[in-house]
Amino acid sequence: LSRQLIAIGECERSASRIRALLDSDVSAPSLRSDLLEAYEESLTCAVEAGVDSVVVTFEVRPDEAILVVDGESMGTERVTELAPGTHRLEARLTGYESETRSFSVPDDDDTFTAPLVELRAQSVSSRPAPKAVDWVMWGLGAVGIGTGTGLIIHATQEQDIIDNPPPGQVVLDPEGEQSRVDNTRIGGYVALGAGVAFVTTGLILFLTREESPEPTDLSWGVSPAPGGGGAWIDLRF
């Protein structure tokens, strides 16, 4: 069998097989002598037909990426010896896209640096950062909610004075005072509703936005006041 392997150029394979037999429990002197002779022939053939290996250096980013060359893992090692010719390289790392490529090792030098392999981080879907319009909406909402709450509290305090005047104080125009308090309370509710609407609209814009290459036109107005109030908003996309 060893001579058949040598005949087809499989010298190293022949030597490996015979070495395994020599390492086993072969004790018959004649058989062991034949094996040694065949092993010597295989080694001679391998040396004559063999090709010097090349020291190959790999450049991979990130540094902690795992390398697999011709199906054999190198771990994080970056230097190995390879025979001239075409080889297959795979680089992988958790959180990055694996990359597989073929490369050729020349036979005209003792060292070779393989082309740089730079892994790309896996794309992670993330929500875009809030835009200016979002902050404007939330800011207006906060102002509206704060103003509305203040007006409602003020109207409640005024209502208590009308219903239960402090000692020594007389409400000269109960109907007029009541109308003023009612208007203040209405203005508070309007401002509060507008504030909630601004905040809600800002949240909807932020949560549903995928991509907005065009600027958003925003027009708005709010006018809470003791005598009444109102708010409006105009968005153009």
C-alpha positions in Angstrom: 0.0 0.0 0.0 2.8 2.4 0.8 4.4 2.0 -2.6 1.0 2.6 -4.2 0.6 5.8 -2.3 4.2 6.9 -3.3 3.4 6.1 -6.9 0.5 8.5 -6.9 2.4 11.2 -5.0 0.8 10.7 -1.6 4.2 10.5 0.1 3.3 12.2 3.4 0.1 10.1 3.7 2.2 6.9 3.2 4.7 8.1 5.9 1.9 8.9 8.3 0.3 5.5 7.9 3.6 3.7 8.4 4.5 5.8 11.4 1.2 4.8 13.0 2.0 1.2 12.5 5.5 1.6 13.9 4.0 3.3 17.0 1.7 0.3 17.5 2.5 -3.0 19.0 4.3 -4.4 15.9 7.0 -6.6 17.4 7.8 -9.1 14.6 11.4 -8.3 13.6 10.9 -9.0 9.9 7.7 -7.0 9.7 9.2 -4.1 11.6 12.2 -4.1 9.3 10.0 -3.9 6.3 8.0 -1.1 7.8 11.2 0.9 8.6 12.3 0.4 5.0 9.0 1.6 3.7 8.9 4.5 6.1 12.4 5.6 4.9 11.2 5.4 1.3 8.1 7.5 2.1 10.1 10.2 3.9 12.6 10.4 1.0 9.7 10.8 -1.4 8.1 13.4 0.8 11.3 15.5 1.0 12.0 15.2 -2.8 8.4 16.1 -3.7 7.7 18.5 -0.8 7.4 22.2 -1.0 8.8 24.6 1.7 6.1 26.2 3.8 5.6 29.9 4.0 5.1 31.9 7.3 1.8 33.6 6.9 0.7 36.6 9.0 -2.9 37.6 9.2 -4.3 41.1 10.0 -7.8 40.9 11.4 -10.0 43.6 13.1 -11.2 43.4 15.8 -8.2 41.8 17.4 -10.3 39.3 19.3 -11.8 37.7 16.2 -11.4 34.0 15.8 -9.6 32.7 12.6 -10.3 29.4 10.9 -7.9 28.5 8.1 -8.7 25.5 5.8 -11.2 24.3 8.4 -8.7 24.4 11.3 -9.3 27.0 14.1 -6.4 29.2 14.9 -8.2 31.0 17.7 -6.8 34.5 18.1 -3.3 33.5 16.8 -2.2 35.5 13.8 0.8 33.6 12.5 1.0 30.1 11.0 2.9 28.2 8.3 1.1 27.3 5.1 2.1 25.7 1.8 2.1 27.9 -1.2 -1.3 27.8 -3.0 -4.9 28.7 -2.4 -6.3 28.6 1.1 -9.7 29.4 2.7 -10.0 31.8 5.6 -13.0 32.5 7.9 -13.1 35.2 10.5 -15.9 35.4 13.1 -16.7 37.2 16.3 -19.9 37.5 18.3 -21.7 40.7 17.4 -20.0 41.0 14.0 -20.8 39.6 10.5 -18.6 36.6 9.7 -16.4 36.8 6.6 -15.1 34.0 4.5 -12.6 34.5 1.7 -10.0 32.6 -0.3 -6.4 33.8 -0.6 -3.3 32.7 -2.3 0.1 32.1 -0.7 3.0 32.8 -3.2 6.0 30.5 -3.4 8.6 33.1 -4.1 9.2 34.3 -0.5 9.5 32.8 3.0 6.9 35.2 4.5 3.6 36.5 3.4 1.0 38.9 4.9 -2.6 38.0 4.0 -4.9 40.8 3.0 -6.6 42.7 5.9 -9.9 41.3 7.2 -12.1 43.8 8.9 -15.3 42.5 10.3 -18.4 44.7 10.2 -20.6 45.0 13.3 -24.0 43.5 12.9 -26.7 46.0 12.2 -28.9 46.6 15.2 -32.2 48.3 14.7 -32.4 51.2 16.9 -34.9 54.0 17.2 -33.7 57.3 15.8 -32.9 60.1 18.2 -35.6 62.7 18.8 -35.6 65.5 16.3 -36.1 69.2 17.0 -39.9 69.0 16.2 -40.2 66.3 18.9 -38.5 68.5 21.5 -40.7 71.5 20.5 -43.8 69.4 20.9 -42.8 68.1 24.3 -41.7 71.6 25.4 -45.0 73.1 24.4 -46.8 70.3 26.0 -45.0 70.8 29.3 -45.8 74.6 29.1 -49.4 73.9 28.4 -49.8 71.3 31.1 -48.0 73.6 33.7 -50.1 76.7 32.7 -53.4 74.7 32.6 -52.7 73.2 36.0 -51.9 76.6 37.5 -55.0 78.2 36.1 -57.2 75.4 37.4 -55.7 75.7 40.9 -56.1 79.4 40.8 -59.8 79.1 39.7 -60.4 76.6 42.5 -59.0 79.0 45.1 -61.1 81.9 43.8 -64.2 79.6 43.8 -63.6 78.9 47.5 -63.4 82.6 48.2 -66.8 83.2 46.4 -68.5 80.3 48.2 -67.0 81.0 51.6 -65.8 84.6 51.8 -63.2 85.2 54.6 -64.4 87.1 57.7 -64.8 90.8 56.9 -64.7 90.3 53.1 -67.8 90.8 50.9 -68.1 89.7 47.3 -69.7 92.7 45.7 -70.4 91.2 42.3 -71.0 87.4 42.8 -72.2 86.8 39.3 -69.3 88.7 37.7 -66.7 87.0 40.0 -68.3 83.6 39.2 -68.0 84.3 35.5 -64.4 85.3 35.8 -63.6 82.2 37.8 -65.5 80.0 35.2 -63.5 81.6 32.4 -60.2 81.0 34.2 -61.2 77.4 34.9 -62.1 76.9 31.2 -58.8 78.5 30.1 -57.0 76.1 32.4 -58.7 73.1 31.0 -58.0 74.3 27.4 -54.3 74.9 28.2 -54.1 71.5 29.9 -55.8 69.7 27.0 -53.5 71.5 24.5 -50.4 70.5 26.6 -51.5 66.8 26.6 -52.2 67.0 22.9 -48.7 68.4 22.2 -47.0 65.7 24.3 -49.1 63.0 22.7 -48.5 64.2 19.2 -44.7 64.4 19.9 -44.7 60.9 21.1 -46.6 59.6 18.1 -44.2 61.4 15.7 -41.2 60.0 17.6 -42.5 56.4 17.9 -43.8 56.1 14.3 -40.9 57.8 12.6 -38.7 55.6 10.4 -36.9 58.1 8.2 -37.8 61.8 7.7 -35.4 63.3 5.1 -37.5 66.3 4.6 -37.9 69.0 7.4 -41.2 69.2 9.2 -43.0 72.5 9.2 -44.6 73.4 12.5 -47.0 76.2 13.3 -48.7 76.5 16.6 -50.4 78.9 19.0 -51.8 78.8 22.5 -53.5 81.6 24.5 -54.6 80.5 28.0 -56.0 83.5 29.9 -58.4 84.2 32.8 -60.9 85.4 30.3 -60.7 82.3 28.1 -58.2 80.4 26.1 -57.4 78.5 22.9 -54.8 76.5 21.2 -54.0 75.4 17.6 -51.3 73.4 15.9 -50.5 73.0 12.2 -48.1 70.3 11.1 -46.9 69.8 7.5 -44.8 66.8 6.5 
